[in-house]
C-alpha cells in the first residue's frame, strides 16, 4: 500500500478508505512494513491521524516489538516516598513549563547546517551563516517563568549541598579485582604444554595467549593464529 498511484494503481483510494475507516472505528491497522527493498520487514501499527492546519492526514507508523524484545524488568522499590508538599511543588513547576508542541517550530539542526553549507558553497561565502538550534532549551525564559518554583522544588527534594552539574566520581578497580584477573590468566599457563599437544590453544583468549608468550619469551604480535603458531614453535 502506498499513498499514491505511481507504484500501484488504486493505492491512494485504498489508503484514504483505510484511513477514514480507522478514524471512524477508532482502530489501528496491524501491517507488515518494508521501508525499502533491502530492508527486512517489520510488524507495525498504523495509527490514524486526523490532521490539522499544519499537519496532513495520514498514519503514524508505530514499530511493534518482537517477542524476545519484551522482558520482565524488576524495578527497585524505594523506601522513601515523596511528601505531599514535594508532589505539589513538582506539579506547580511542570504546569508552568508546559507549552503546546508543534513540530513546525523545531527545525532539524543537522539538516539546517547542511543547507547552510550548501548555500555558502553556491554563493561563494567565506563561511556559512550560523544556525539557530531551536532544540536547545531557552534557559533564560525557563528561569523567568519558573525560576522560583524550580528553586522551591530543589529545596524540598534535594539536600543543601546538591550540585546537578557535579561530575560523578569514577571508581577505580580494587586490588582484588585486578588480582583475580591476573590469576585467571596465570592459571591457564600450567596446562599450556598439554594444550599444545592436544591442539586446543584456540580456546584461550588473545590476552591469555599474549601473557603465555611473555612468560615463554616468544613473539606475541600479529593475529591470534600467529600467536598460537609462535607458542607451538616454542614447543617444537
Secondary structure, DSSP 8 states (H G I E B T S, - for coil): --SSSSSSTTHHHHHHHHHHHHHHHT--EEEEE-SSTTS--EEEEEEEE---SSS-SEEEEEE---GGG---------S----HHHHHHHHHHHHHH-----GGG---HHHHHHHHHHHHHHHT-SS------TTS--HHHHHHHHHHHHHHHHHHHS-TT--TT---------HHHHHHHHHHHHHTTTTHHHHHHHT-GGGS-HHHHHHHHHHHT----S-HHHHHHHHHHHT-
